[in-house]
């Protein structure tokens, strides 16, 4: 009888130990799936557009990607569905990665367009492809407007309106 009670105790102790180990493994797995604190903090980026110069490209980093913000000058014509109006000025906001192979296009202030050095793709000032291999316009990141502050990573009304027109 003592052997059976000892065997039962060892079985129950092993079962409890295995259960605790299984729970610890599940907790460890869940922690590996959670985003890193650095990624969480990079989720939102705010940009004050009030100080931007006309026809000068401003580049900010959001989630490791370059974001192009271009304030239109008086001689530039805004495009419906690709530009946002903040105050009295129009702006282009786009992810600065070529939609062909992911290179970063350069802004040419004289021609007021973007040129990708990788395969010669060209984009207009509003990010639409005009020449070369890019299959679609530059992507628009999710954003929200708070006065003259642009909050990248948060979907606002202006962003939803642009996406609906695209």
C-alpha positions in Angstrom: 0.0 0.0 0.0 2.8 2.4 0.7 4.2 1.8 -2.8 0.9 2.8 -4.4 0.5 6.0 -2.3 4.2 6.9 -3.1 3.6 6.2 -6.8 0.4 8.3 -6.7 2.2 11.2 -5.0 5.1 11.1 -7.5 2.6 11.1 -10.4 0.7 14.1 -8.9 3.9 16.0 -8.2 5.2 15.3 -11.8 1.8 16.4 -13.2 1.9 19.7 -11.2 5.5 20.3 -12.2 4.6 19.7 -15.9 1.6 22.1 -15.6 3.7 24.9 -14.1 6.4 24.3 -16.8 3.7 24.4 -19.5 2.2 27.7 -18.2 5.7 29.2 -18.0 6.3 28.2 -21.6 3.1 29.8 -22.7 3.9 33.0 -20.9 7.4 33.1 -22.5 5.9 32.5 -26.0 3.4 35.3 -25.5 6.2 37.7 -24.5 8.1 36.9 -27.7 4.9 37.8 -29.7 4.5 41.2 -28.0 6.1 44.1 -29.9 9.3 45.5 -28.4 9.0 48.8 -26.5 11.0 50.5 -29.2 8.4 49.4 -31.8 5.5 50.5 -29.6 7.0 54.0 -29.0 7.6 54.3 -32.8 3.9 53.7 -33.5 3.0 57.4 -33.5 5.1 60.3 -34.8 4.0 63.9 -34.6 5.2 66.5 -37.1 4.5 70.3 -36.8 4.0 71.4 -40.4 3.7 75.1 -39.6 7.4 75.7 -40.0 7.9 73.9 -43.3 9.3 75.7 -46.3 7.5 75.6 -49.7 8.9 73.2 -52.3 11.4 71.8 -49.7 11.0 68.1 -48.9 10.8 67.3 -45.2 11.7 63.7 -44.3 10.7 62.1 -41.0 11.1 58.5 -39.9 8.0 56.6 -38.9 8.2 52.9 -38.0 11.6 52.7 -39.7 10.3 54.1 -43.0 11.0 57.5 -44.5 7.9 59.7 -44.7 8.0 62.5 -47.3 6.1 65.7 -46.4 6.1 68.4 -49.1 4.6 71.8 -48.7 3.3 73.0 -52.1 4.4 76.4 -53.4 1.9 78.8 -55.1 2.9 77.5 -58.6 2.2 73.9 -57.8 -1.2 72.4 -58.6 -2.7 70.1 -55.9 -4.2 66.8 -57.0 -7.6 65.7 -55.8 -7.2 62.6 -53.7 -3.5 62.9 -53.1 -3.0 66.2 -51.2 -4.3 67.5 -47.9 -5.0 71.1 -47.0 -3.8 72.4 -43.7 -4.6 76.1 -43.2 -4.0 77.9 -46.5 -1.4 75.4 -47.9 -1.5 72.0 -49.6 0.8 69.2 -48.6 1.7 65.8 -49.9 2.3 63.1 -47.3 3.7 59.7 -48.6 5.9 56.8 -47.6 9.2 57.5 -49.4 9.8 54.1 -50.8 9.5 53.4 -54.5 6.7 51.0 -55.2 8.9 49.1 -57.6 11.7 47.7 -55.4 11.7 49.9 -52.3 14.4 52.3 -53.1 14.2 55.9 -51.7 13.5 58.4 -54.5 15.2 61.8 -54.5 13.2 65.0 -54.7 14.2 67.4 -57.6 13.2 70.9 -56.6 13.6 72.4 -60.0 11.3 69.8 -61.8 9.2 69.4 -58.7 9.2 65.6 -58.9 10.8 62.5 -57.5 13.4 60.4 -59.3 14.3 56.8 -58.2 17.9 56.1 -58.9 17.5 52.3 -58.9 15.6 51.9 -62.2 14.7 55.4 -63.3 11.2 55.5 -62.0 9.7 59.0 -61.7 6.9 60.3 -59.5 5.1 63.7 -59.5 5.2 65.9 -56.5 2.0 64.2 -55.2 3.5 60.8 -55.5 1.8 59.5 -58.6 4.0 57.4 -60.9 4.8 59.3 -64.2 7.5 57.2 -65.8 9.3 53.9 -65.5 8.6 50.6 -63.7 6.8 51.7 -60.5 3.4 49.9 -60.6 1.5 52.3 -58.4 1.8 55.7 -56.7 3.8 56.2 -53.5 1.8 54.9 -50.6 0.1 57.2 -48.1 0.7 56.4 -44.5 -2.2 56.6 -42.0 -2.3 60.0 -40.4 -4.5 62.4 -38.4 -4.6 66.1 -38.4 -4.6 68.1 -35.1 -4.5 71.7 -36.2 -1.1 72.1 -37.8 0.2 68.9 -36.4 0.4 65.8 -38.4 0.1 62.6 -36.3 1.5 59.6 -38.3 0.2 56.2 -37.4 -3.3 57.3 -36.5 -6.2 57.1 -39.0 -8.1 60.4 -39.2 -10.8 61.8 -41.3 -8.4 63.4 -43.9 -6.7 60.1 -44.3 -9.9 58.2 -44.8 -11.0 60.7 -47.3 -7.8 60.3 -49.3 -8.0 56.5 -49.3 -11.7 56.6 -50.3 -10.8 58.7 -53.4 -7.9 56.4 -54.4 
